[in-house]
Amino acid sequence: MDEFDAIVARLQRHQGVVGVMLVGMEDGMVIAGDAGPGRDSDTAAALATSLFRRTKAASTDAGLGDARFVRLEADRGHVCAAAKGDIAIVTVAGTGINLGKLRLEMLSATELL
Amino acid sequence: MIAGAVSAPWLDAPLRRFVQDSRVQRAIVLHPDGKVLGQFGFSSAVEVMTACALAAAINASGKELGRQLGGRPFLGLHQGGRKQGVFMGSCAAGGKECLLLAAFDRDSTLGLVRLYFAEFRDAVGDMDRRSDTDAEARDLESDLNSSLDALFGPLN
């Protein structure tokens, strides 16, 4: 679990990130981290992985290949997900975040999984 | 749309919503003694009876195992397979314990099923007192009618 916690800690240091979770792609359950203060991590993890799985399926069905990174933009922030194998990295971030940098950091973090 | 049926009207909307939101293939709600209250996705009565009997047995075994191991009965159960998973959770409705058994494939996940089961549990829990009162009223009325029929014969 130390390596998972290290990935969570690394992404949490990114300015504007309020929550980081490693989630099982198969079961949608939290492996490490949390969605941030005042948020239900189990709910966020289940919904984010569901979104990611469906986006992957849609991408494949459309002939675009595998989806590597998904970003959901909402009124008060973003939910981003990237996955490798059976594990997804899900981050919850505020509106003022540098999304390009976060995307690169999340994709490089997936290589550590 | 998955076809289904309920014998308790108060269960229809919460169970329908659970099935739609969680994207499970099949779901069944029963009393711990195996009496079915509602189902979605089953194609025959034999399937429903089999599922109820097995769910009741699993629940009884799981509860006892929980007591033996931790002093408290388990409240939920999940079996994960390569292509299918099964989830069973306990909730209170109408003042009585109910079990929800759901089977799901790769269209859903345990996390989603747990999430929407919590909503289902809250929804039927909110109906606790009202459905209990309704049930008591119905029981009283049907008992009275049965008694009157026995004494005087059917009115029609």
Chai-1 contact restraints between the chains, C-beta under 6 A:
chainA,res_idxA,chainB,res_idxB,connection_type,confidence,min_distance_angstrom,max_distance_angstrom,comment,restraint_id
A,D27,B,T109,contact,1.0,0.0,6.0,A-B,restraint_1
A,D27,B,L110,contact,1.0,0.0,6.0,A-B,restraint_2
A,D27,B,G111,contact,1.0,0.0,6.0,A-B,restraint_3
A,G28,B,T109,contact,1.0,0.0,6.0,A-B,restraint_4
A,G28,B,G111,contact,1.0,0.0,6.0,A-B,restraint_5
A,G28,B,L112,contact,1.0,0.0,6.0,A-B,restraint_6
A,M29,B,G111,contact,1.0,0.0,6.0,A-B,restraint_7
A,T43,B,L115,contact,1.0,0.0,6.0,A-B,restraint_8
A,A45,B,G111,contact,1.0,0.0,6.0,A-B,restraint_9
A,A46,B,G111,contact,1.0,0.0,6.0,A-B,restraint_10
A,A46,B,L112,contact,1.0,0.0,6.0,A-B,restraint_11
A,A46,B,L115,contact,1.0,0.0,6.0,A-B,restraint_12
A,S50,B,L112,contact,1.0,0.0,6.0,A-B,restraint_13
